[in-house]
Every structure is written in structure tokens, then in C-alpha cells.
Amino acid sequence: MKVVLFCGGYGMRMRNGTADDIPKPMQLVGPRPLLWHVMRYYAHFGHTDFVLCLGYGGQHIKDFFLDYRETASNDFVLRGGEVELLSTDISDWSVTFVHTGVDSPIGERLRKVRHLLQDEDMFLANYADVLTDAPLDSLIDRFTVSDAGAAMMVVPPQSSFHCVELDDDNVVLGITPVSELPLWENGGYFVLRQDVFEHLPPGGDLVEDACRGLAKEGRLLAYPYRGFWQPADTVKERAMLDAAYGCGDRPWMLWEKR
């Protein structure tokens, strides 16, 4: 199953005021960029045919793969100046690089790679900025037996704020953490059918247009997940993941548990 990864946004909340053009998916978690971790997650479940929707800073992503060094994350033997890898990361991957515009919204990026997906009854999609240990097979299996046009992983609200309930005299009746409310938010992991394109206008958005349209038809499936799910949308969140990696706390790296 092909995996479409949206890698072309500016990532302004990640840039921390700097002027560099390194896209968010190329920010490091351990010795490898965030994008690599997302791709290894999909490869762990057997999905190794990737379509990268590039935009801002796309050359950094191209250069990373063109100059890819397997020895950075695999054991190897150096014998007579020749490298013998004991394991490999990407030897069985197919990666298609497509420039989808610097300012394109997510839905438009998907539209621009539609020709690469026309033979796919179902395909996967991801923002490439969130890590999880969710059982992807379960999400796909549930979607496969449904007639839904799209499925999305949903997670509890991640905010640390509290909601305050007041009476008519502004006396506090209760305080509830947002994470305990009966609400769910988009987790960024999608399984899609070709039907999604029927709801994507030019310049449209995947969630606001396509998913909302399918929801009105009763054809949007949710997969609630309360396990490990961590975005890297800001400098702080990326630093948290990097620190966890350094401490050996890497629940998203399912491929290490084989």
C-alpha cells in the first residue's frame, strides 16, 4: 500500500525564529530526522512505497536520501576498506519525490500526486510530524471491511489546560483537564480510498473539505487510540522526543522490538 507523506509546509512553530530553510520533517530525533522515523514506522508494517509531497525546503529531503548513509543506524563490518552491512534501513524502499508547491494546502498536495495513486484502491497518508506506536494493521483491517471513504486515527486532546465550569454568578462549579473531556482530535494517520478526491476541490484541505464531506455522508471512520502518540509540531515537542530517544525511551520504534 502506498504511503503519501506531506513534507512541504513551512513549519513556522518549529523554526524558533531562525532563518534556515530546513523543513520540519528534517528536524532530528536522535541521529535521524523525524521523517525517517515516520517512514520506518510504516516500513515496519510492510508499507515501503512512499510518495513524498515536497515544498518548502524540499532539497534538504532529496539530499538526505541521495546521500543516505546506512552505517549511521545499522551495524556493519569494515573489511579491507569495504563495508558489509549487518542490517539495512531502506534497501527495499521505493521513494518518489514530487514538488507539490511551496504554499499548497494539504489537500492540494494530495491532488497533485493523484496520478501516482490511480491504481491504488486504498492508500495511507500522514503529516510526517507525529510519532506513535499504534497498531497500524488494526486501523487498516477495520477500514478494509467498511465502506468508508477515509479513516483517521483520533487521540485524546493533548492540551494541559483546564476547562472551568461556572454558574450564573460566576462561582466555579468544577475544573476539568481538557484531556479528560469526551473529545478527540485528529491524530494525523489516515487510510484513504479514491473517494476522497471527490471531496477535494482545487486548493482544498484534506480534513476541512474531504473528511468533513465524507463525515456528512456517514463515510468517515475514526480509530480512537490512547497509547503513545507524540507530535513534533514545536521546538519543545521535538526536543521532548529527542530527549526520550537519548534515554532509550522510544516506544514508536517498533522495529527495534523484533
C-alpha positions in Angstrom: 0.0 0.0 0.0 1.4 3.4 -1.0 2.2 5.9 1.8 1.7 9.6 1.0 3.7 11.9 3.3 3.1 15.7 3.4 6.6 17.2 3.8 6.2 20.7 2.3 5.0 23.0 4.9 6.9 25.9 6.4 6.8 24.5 10.0 6.9 28.0 11.5 6.3 26.8 15.0 9.3 24.5 14.7 11.8 27.1 13.3 12.2 29.0 16.6 12.8 32.4 14.9 15.7 31.2 12.8 16.0 31.9 9.1 17.2 28.4 7.9 15.1 26.6 5.4 15.2 23.1 6.9 11.7 21.7 6.8 10.1 20.4 9.9 10.3 16.7 8.8 14.1 17.0 8.7 14.5 18.1 12.3 16.4 15.5 14.2 15.2 12.9 16.7 18.3 11.2 17.7 20.7 10.8 14.7 17.9 10.7 12.2 15.3 13.2 11.0 11.6 13.0 12.1 10.7 11.9 8.6 12.9 8.8 8.8 11.2 7.7 12.0 7.7 8.1 10.4 8.9 6.1 7.3 10.5 3.3 9.4 7.1 3.0 11.3 5.3 2.3 8.0 8.0 0.1 6.8 7.7 -2.0 10.0 4.2 -2.9 8.9 5.3 -3.7 5.4 4.4 -0.4 3.6 7.6 0.7 1.8 6.3 2.5 -1.3 6.5 6.2 -0.4 5.3 9.4 -2.1 6.9 12.5 -0.6 4.9 15.7 -1.3 7.7 18.3 -1.2 7.5 22.1 -0.9 9.4 24.3 1.4 13.0 23.1 1.9 12.4 20.1 -0.4 16.0 20.0 -1.5 17.1 19.0 2.1 14.9 16.0 1.9 16.2 15.0 -1.6 19.8 15.4 -0.4 19.2 13.3 2.7 18.2 10.3 0.7 20.6 10.9 -2.2 23.5 10.9 0.4 21.9 8.3 2.7 24.4 6.5 4.9 23.2 3.1 6.1 26.1 2.9 8.5 24.6 5.7 10.7 21.8 3.4 12.0 23.0 -0.1 11.2 25.7 -2.4 12.5 28.3 -3.2 9.9 31.7 -4.9 9.3 34.6 -3.0 7.7 36.9 -5.4 6.0 39.6 -4.4 3.6 38.1 -1.0 3.2 34.7 -2.5 2.2 31.6 -2.1 4.2 29.4 -5.1 4.9 26.1 -4.2 6.4 24.6 -6.5 9.0 21.2 -4.9 8.6 19.6 -2.3 6.4 17.1 0.5 6.7 15.9 1.5 3.2 17.2 -1.1 0.7 13.7 -2.3 -0.1 12.1 1.2 -0.1 10.7 3.0 -3.1 10.6 6.8 -2.6 9.0 9.1 -5.1 9.8 12.8 -4.7 7.2 15.2 -6.0 7.3 19.0 -5.7 3.7 20.0 -4.8 4.2 23.7 -4.3 5.6 25.9 -1.5 2.2 27.3 -0.4 -0.1 24.4 -1.2 -2.5 23.2 1.5 -2.5 19.5 2.3 -5.5 18.7 0.1 -3.9 20.3 -2.9 -0.6 18.4 -2.3 -2.7 15.2 -2.4 -4.4 16.3 -5.6 -1.0 16.8 -7.2 0.1 13.2 -6.6 -3.3 11.7 -7.6 -1.8 10.3 -10.8 0.6 8.2 -8.7 -2.3 6.7 -6.8 -4.8 5.9 -9.5 -4.1 2.1 -9.3 -4.5 2.1 -5.5 -7.8 1.1 -4.1 -6.6 2.2 -0.7 -3.6 4.2 0.4 -2.1 5.7 3.5 -1.3 9.4 4.3 0.4 11.2 7.1 1.6 14.7 8.0 5.1 13.4 8.8 5.3 15.2 12.1 3.8 12.7 14.6 5.2 9.5 16.1 3.1 6.7 17.6 3.2 3.0 18.5 -0.4 2.4 17.3 -1.1 -1.0 15.7 -1.4 0.2 12.1 -2.6 -3.2 10.9 -5.7 -2.9 13.1 -6.6 0.5 11.7 -6.2 -0.8 8.1 -8.2 -4.0 8.8 -11.1 -2.1 10.3 -11.1 0.3 7.4 -10.9 -2.5 4.8 -14.1 -4.2 5.9 -16.0 -0.9 6.0 -17.5 1.1 3.2 -15.9 4.3 4.5 -14.0 6.6 2.1 -11.5 7.6 4.8 -10.3 6.7 8.2 -8.3 8.7 10.7 -6.6 7.9 13.9 -8.0 10.1 16.7 -6.4 10.8 20.1 -7.4 12.5 23.3 -6.8 16.3 23.4 -3.1 17.0 24.2 -3.6 20.3 25.9 -2.5 20.7 29.5 -5.1 23.4 30.1 -8.2 23.1 32.3 -11.8 23.9 31.5 -13.7 25.8 34.2 -17.4 25.4 34.6 -19.3 28.5 36.1 -22.7 29.2 37.3 -24.8 32.3 36.6 -23.0 34.2 39.4 -19.5 33.2 38.1 -19.0 30.7 41.0 -16.8 27.9 39.9 -18.7 24.6 39.8 -15.9 22.4 38.6 -12.5 22.2 36.9 -11.7 19.5 34.4 -8.5 18.9 32.5 -9.0 19.2 28.7 -7.6 15.7 28.3 -10.4 14.2 30.4 -13.2 15.7 28.3 -15.2 13.4 26.0 -13.4 14.9 23.0 -11.0 13.5 20.3 -8.6 15.3 18.0 -7.1 14.3 14.6 -4.1 12.1 15.1 -2.6 12.6 11.6 -2.7 8.9 10.5 -5.0 8.3 7.6 -6.2 5.4 5.4 -7.9 6.7 2.3 -9.9 5.4 -0.7 -10.2 7.1 -4.1 -13.5 8.6 -3.0 -11.5 11.2 -1.1 -10.7 13.0 -4.3 -14.5 13.6 -5.0 -14.5 15.9 -2.0 -11.2 17.7 -2.7 -11.7 21.0 -4.6 -8.6 22.8 -6.1 -6.7 24.4 -3.2 -8.8 22.4 -0.7 -7.9 20.8 2.6 -7.8 17.1 3.4 -9.7 17.4 6.8 -11.8 20.5 6.3 -13.0 19.6 2.9 -12.6 15.9 2.2 -13.0 14.4 5.6 -15.8 16.8 6.5 -17.6 15.9 3.3 -17.3 12.2 3.9 -18.5 12.6 7.5 -21.7 14.3 6.2 -22.3 11.1 4.2 -21.5 8.9 7.2 -18.4 7.5 5.4 -15.6 8.8 7.7 -14.3 6.2 10.1 -12.4 7.0 13.3 -9.8 4.9 15.1 -9.6 6.1 18.7 -6.1 5.5 20.3 -5.0 6.2 23.8 -1.5 4.8 23.6 1.7 6.6 22.8 1.2 9.5 20.4 3.5 12.4 20.3 3.5 15.3 17.8 6.7 17.3 16.9 4.9 20.4 15.8 7.0 22.8 18.0 10.6 23.1 19.1 9.6 21.9 22.6 7.8 18.8 21.3 10.7 17.9 19.1 13.2 18.3 22.0 11.0 16.0 24.1 11.2 13.3 21.5 14.9 13.8 21.2 15.4 13.6 24.9 13.3 10.4 25.1 15.4 8.9 22.3 18.6 9.7 24.2 17.2 8.0 27.3 16.2 4.9 25.4 12.5 5.6 25.8 11.5 5.0 22.2 8.0 3.4 22.1 7.4 4.5 18.5 10.5 2.5 17.3 8.6 -0.8 16.9 11.2 -2.1 14.5 13.7 -2.4 17.4 11.4 -4.8 19.2 11.6 -7.6 16.7 
